Amino acid sequence: KFAMVAPDVQIEDGKGTILISSEEGETEANNHRKLSDFGIRNGTQLQADDFLQDYTLLINVLHSEDLEKDVEFEVVGDTPERIGPKPSEPTSRNISNGSDDGAQPSTSTGNQQ
């Protein structure tokens, strides 16, 4: 849902408990466990970080009994597909010798004394 490539997810509990690691095999033992096994309940915060894409999410876990049939979870808020692409950078201008003041090279041919 968050379009992360190599996420690291930890519980914001001051202990740094890692649920998911981008390092292969580091948290494989967690795959069969439930969130409640880690003490994650209504109101728990998780931090998800994707170093490869340079973005971090703070996830607030909220328990709900009102989900539609066969829906396990719902993402509420801005997700990457809703955010859209970043505005393009302004086009760069040709700058020579580090100067952008519009000055042109001298073309005078007068005699110098």
Secondary structure as UniProt FT lines:
FT   STRAND          7..11
FT   TURN            12..15
FT   STRAND          18..20
FT   TURN            24..27
FT   HELIX           28..30
FT   TURN            31..32
FT   HELIX           35..38
FT   TURN            42..43
FT   STRAND          45..50
FT   TURN            51..54
FT   STRAND          55..60
FT   TURN            69..70
FT   HELIX           80..83
FT   TURN            97..98
//
